[in-house]
C-alpha cells in the first residue's frame, strides 16, 4: 500500500512540473493545494523559510526561487498580476 501512495504522490508532483530550455520547475500556486495549503499567505511563509534555508546552505535563492507573476481574471474581462514564485528543481 505504501508503494502505491508514494507512486501516486510522485505522479501528482510530476503532473505539475513544467520545462523550459531544459530547466524543470513548478509554480508554487499549483503546488499549494497539492501540499494541503488553502491560503496563499500561509504557503508564502513556507516558501520564505525555504529561501532562508537555501541561502544558509550557500545557494543563491534567485537561482531556485525566482519571483514570477501570473495574470488572473478578476471579472468583466479585467486581469491583474499576482505573485506566483517559480521553483526551479536541480
GUKOLTI-867740 format. One record per atom (N, C-alpha, C, O): x, y, z; atom name. Coordinates in pm, whole numbers, plus 50000, padded with zeros to 5 digits. Atoms other than C-alpha are relative to their C-alpha. Layout:
BEGIN
REC     c1     c2     c3  atomo
REC      X      Y      Z     CA
...
END
This chain:
BEGIN
REC     c1     c2     c3  atomo
REC  50082  49880  50000      N
REC  50000  50000  50000     CA
REC  50086  50126  50000      C
REC  50055  50222  49929      O
REC  49915  49882  49993      N
REC  50278  50245  50085     CA
REC  50061  50032  49865      C
REC  50070  50149  49827      O
REC  49942  49977  50132      N
REC  50439  50198  49745     CA
REC  49900  50065  49906      C
REC  49937  50151  49826      O
REC  50105  49941  50084      N
REC  50107  50282  49575     CA
REC  49980  50147  50034      C
REC  49965  50230  49944      O
REC  50017  49861  49957      N
REC  50071  50600  49780     CA
REC  50117  50084  49953      C
REC  50099  50194  49900      O
REC  49881  49927  50042      N
REC  50428  50707  49709     CA
REC  50000  50021  49849      C
REC  50032  50129  49801      O
REC  50006  49989  50145      N
REC  50385  50635  49339     CA
REC  49898  50104  49957      C
REC  49925  50182  49866      O
REC  50103  49902  50035      N
REC  50064  50839  49325     CA
REC  50043  50142  50035      C
REC  50021  50234  49956      O
REC  49953  49867  49961      N
REC  50214  51132  49516     CA
REC  50108  50050  49904      C
REC  50107  50167  49866      O
REC  49896  49964  50095      N
REC  50517  51131  49285     CA
REC  49937  50042  49868      C
REC  49978  50142  49808      O
REC  50069  49965  50125      N
REC  50286  51133  48981     CA
REC  49931  50135  50012      C
REC  49934  50215  49920      O
REC  50068  49871  49979      N
REC  50086  51421  49129     CA
REC  50098  50116  49987      C
REC  50067  50216  49922      O
REC  49900  49894  50011      N
REC  50402  51631  49165     CA
REC  50050  50013  49857      C
REC  50066  50124  49806      O
REC  49953  49997  50138      N
REC  50524  51536  48818     CA
REC  49898  50064  49907      C
REC  49936  50127  49808      O
REC  50105  49940  50083      N
REC  50188  51644  48672     CA
REC  50007  50153  50001      C
REC  49961  50218  49907      O
REC  49990  49855  49989      N
REC  50261  52000  48790     CA
REC  50132  50055  49948      C
REC  50151  50177  49944      O
REC  49869  49956  50048      N
REC  50614  52012  48650     CA
REC  49992  50058  49859      C
REC  49917  50008  49775      O
REC  49986  49936  50131      N
REC  50697  52238  48355     CA
REC  50147  49994  49962      C
REC  50233  49973  50048      O
REC  49861  49997  50042      N
REC  51011  52254  48148     CA
REC  50018  50103  49890      C
REC  49945  50105  49791      O
REC  49962  49900  50100      N
REC  51166  52544  47957     CA
REC  50152  49998  49990      C
REC  50222  50008  50090      O
REC  49855  50001  50027      N
REC  51511  52528  47799     CA
REC  50075  49901  50089      C
REC  50185  49931  50137      O
REC  49935  50103  49921      N
REC  51592  52210  47990     CA
REC  49991  50018  50150      C
REC  50040  49934  50225      O
REC  50016  49974  49855      N
REC  51505  52361  48329     CA
REC  49861  49957  50043      C
REC  49761  50003  49987      O
REC  50128  50045  49948      N
REC  51231  52186  48523     CA
REC  49960  50087  50118      C
REC  50043  50120  50202      O
REC  50047  49914  49891      N
REC  51016  52397  48755     CA
REC  49853  49974  50026      C
REC  49784  49911  49946      O
REC  50141  50006  49963      N
REC  50681  52414  48931     CA
REC  49958  50138  50049      C
REC  50038  50210  50109      O
REC  50053  49876  49945      N
REC  50461  52711  49009     CA
REC  49947  49971  50140      C
REC  49874  49875  50162      O
REC  50038  50020  49860      N
REC  50409  52747  49382     CA
REC  49849  49997  50017      C
REC  49797  49918  50096      O
REC  50146  50000  49986      N
REC  50040  52829  49342     CA
REC  49939  49868  49954      C
REC  49835  49827  50004      O
REC  50048  50131  50042      N
REC  49996  52499  49160     CA
REC  50025  49895  50109      C
REC  49942  49808  50131      O
REC  49964  50098  49898      N
REC  50172  52306  49438     CA
REC  49930  50025  50134      C
REC  49918  49934  50215      O
REC  50060  49961  49873      N
REC  49997  52491  49720     CA
REC  49890  49902  50044      C
REC  49895  49851  50155      O
REC  50110  50090  49965      N
REC  49681  52279  49713     CA
REC  50045  49856  50014      C
REC  49996  49783  50100      O
REC  49948  50136  49995      N
REC  49872  51958  49648     CA
REC  50064  49972  50136      C
REC  50061  49859  50185      O
REC  49935  50014  49870      N
REC  50060  52019  49973     CA
REC  49906  50028  50117      C
REC  49947  50025  50233      O
REC  50100  49984  49895      N
REC  49738  52090  50164     CA
REC  49978  50141  50051      C
REC  49912  50160  50153      O
REC  50018  49862  49958      N
REC  49752  52469  50189     CA
REC  49879  50060  49927      C
REC  49862  50039  49807      O
REC  50117  49936  50061      N
REC  49432  52666  50128     CA
REC  50017  50150  49986      C
REC  49948  50213  49906      O
REC  49976  49854  50006      N
REC  49564  53020  50183     CA
REC  50141  50026  49949      C
REC  50238  49970  49999      O
REC  49870  49965  50058      N
REC  49843  53170  49974     CA
REC  50095  50057  50104      C
REC  50214  50027  50102      O
REC  49916  49935  49899      N
REC  49970  53373  50270     CA
REC  50074  49897  50084      C
REC  50191  49916  50117      O
REC  49937  50104  49918      N
REC  50040  53057  50472     CA
REC  50109  49928  49920      C
REC  50216  49898  49973      O
REC  49901  50068  50083      N
REC  50219  52889  50182     CA
REC  50118  50091  49970      C
REC  50232  50045  49962      O
REC  49891  49904  50026      N
REC  50420  53204  50108     CA
REC  50097  50004  50118      C
REC  50217  50021  50099      O
REC  49912  50006  49882      N
REC  50553  53186  50466     CA
REC  50092  49879  49994      C
REC  50209  49888  50032      O
REC  49918  50121  50014      N
REC  50676  52832  50399     CA
REC  50109  50023  49895      C
REC  50224  49982  49914      O
REC  49903  49971  50105      N
REC  50847  52949  50080     CA
REC  50108  50093  50054      C
REC  50226  50075  50024      O
REC  49901  49910  49940      N
REC  51016  53231  50274     CA
REC  50099  49923  50087      C
REC  50219  49950  50084      O
REC  49912  50082  49917      N
REC  51153  52975  50521     CA
REC  50093  49914  49914      C
REC  50209  49894  49948      O
REC  49917  50080  50090      N
REC  51275  52759  50233     CA
REC  50109  50086  49937      C
REC  50220  50038  49915      O
REC  49900  49908  50054      N
REC  51454  53063  50086     CA
REC  50113  50023  50101      C
REC  50230  50028  50063      O
REC  49900  49981  49895      N
REC  51631  53119  50419     CA
REC  50090  49877  50010      C
REC  50212  49890  50021      O
REC  49923  50123  49994      N
REC  51739  52754  50430     CA
REC  50092  49987  49878      C
REC  50206  49943  49890      O
REC  49921  50005  50123      N
REC  51860  52776  50070     CA
REC  50121  50093  50011      C
REC  50234  50055  49980      O
REC  49893  49902  49984      N
REC  52063  53087  50143     CA
REC  50100  49954  50107      C
REC  50221  49971  50089      O
REC  49913  50047  49892      N
REC  52202  52939  50468     CA
REC  50091  49887  49955      C
REC  50200  49869  50009      O
REC  49918  50110  50050      N
REC  52331  52640  50274     CA
REC  50096  50044  49890      C
REC  50164  49962  49829      O
REC  49904  49946  50095      N
REC  52527  52870  50045     CA
REC  49954  50006  49856      C
REC  50035  50028  49766      O
REC  50053  49996  50136      N
REC  52299  52860  49741     CA
REC  49929  50134  49976      C
REC  49886  50201  50069      O
REC  50067  49877  50037      N
REC  52151  53153  49554     CA
REC  49849  49979  49992      C
REC  49801  49894  49917      O
REC  50146  50014  50005      N
REC  51779  53195  49620     CA
REC  49945  50042  49863      C
REC  49842  49991  49820      O
REC  50046  49956  50132      N
REC  51746  53373  49285     CA
REC  50006  49886  49898      C
REC  49929  49884  49803      O
REC  49989  50114  50090      N
REC  51855  53051  49113     CA
REC  49888  49898  50022      C
REC  49851  49826  49929      O
REC  50097  50103  49966      N
REC  51593  52840  49290     CA
REC  49859  50052  50024      C
REC  49763  49977  50014      O
REC  50130  49941  49970      N
REC  51309  53079  49375     CA
REC  49981  50134  49930      C
REC  49956  50235  49998      O
REC  50020  49870  50066      N
REC  51281  53348  49108     CA
REC  49854  50042  50009      C
REC  49763  49960  49994      O
REC  50137  49948  49992      N
REC  50976  53569  49150     CA
REC  49944  50014  49859      C
REC  50007  50074  49772      O
REC  50070  49986  50127      N
REC  50732  53543  48861     CA
REC  49859  50046  50029      C
REC  49807  50027  50139      O
REC  50137  49951  49986      N
REC  50392  53698  48806     CA
REC  49910  49922  49907      C
REC  49952  49878  49800      O
REC  50100  50070  50080      N
REC  50079  53533  48672     CA
REC  49877  50089  49992      C
REC  49832  50144  50093      O
REC  50119  49919  50017      N
REC  49782  53718  48527     CA
REC  49877  49915  50031      C
REC  49862  49804  49980      O
REC  50124  50071  49968      N
REC  49447  53616  48675     CA
REC  49881  50086  49962      C
REC  49889  50209  49963      O
REC  50124  49932  50038      N
REC  49096  53705  48565     CA
REC  49930  50048  50128      C
REC  49909  49970  50221      O
REC  50070  49946  49883      N
REC  48920  53935  48813     CA
REC  49858  50042  49965      C
REC  49792  50111  50042      O
REC  50138  49974  50038      N
REC  48594  53960  48623     CA
REC  49987  50114  49901      C
REC  50071  50204  49895      O
REC  50032  49897  50100      N
REC  48441  54172  48347     CA
REC  50115  50022  49902      C
REC  50135  50133  49854      O
REC  49891  49992  50098      N
REC  48740  54095  48121     CA
REC  50127  50064  50052      C
REC  50223  50082  49976      O
REC  49881  49937  49943      N
REC  48991  54258  48358     CA
REC  50092  49893  50059      C
REC  50048  49785  50098      O
REC  49900  50089  49942      N
REC  49313  54094  48479     CA
REC  50091  50078  50092      C
REC  50103  50200  50081      O
REC  49896  49939  49918      N
REC  49573  54161  48745     CA
REC  50108  49897  50025      C
REC  50084  49777  50018      O
REC  49886  50087  49977      N
REC  49915  54021  48821     CA
REC  50004  49958  50147      C
REC  49981  50040  50236      O
REC  49981  50049  49863      N
REC  49967  53803  49129     CA
REC  50133  49928  50006      C
REC  50179  49872  49907      O
REC  49874  50072  49981      N
REC  50288  53662  49270     CA
REC  49977  49851  49987      C
REC  49874  49800  50031      O
REC  50017  50142  50020      N
REC  50342  53302  49176     CA
REC  50122  49920  50041      C
REC  50108  49801  50070      O
REC  49876  50060  49956      N
REC  50703  53219  49264     CA
REC  50027  49867  49931      C
REC  49964  49766  49961      O
REC  49962  50118  50080      N
REC  50859  52971  49028     CA
REC  50117  49930  50068      C
REC  50217  49994  50101      O
REC  49893  50076  49934      N
REC  51070  52698  49184     CA
REC  50072  49917  49895      C
REC  50008  49838  49825      O
REC  49922  50078  50094      N
REC  51349  52553  48973     CA
REC  50065  49884  50072      C
REC  50136  49903  50171      O
REC  49941  50120  49939      N
REC  51448  52197  49059     CA
REC  50138  49976  49944      C
REC  50164  50010  49828      O
REC  49866  50034  50046      N
REC  51808  52082  49035     CA
REC  49999  49867  49932      C
REC  50103  49820  49886      O
END
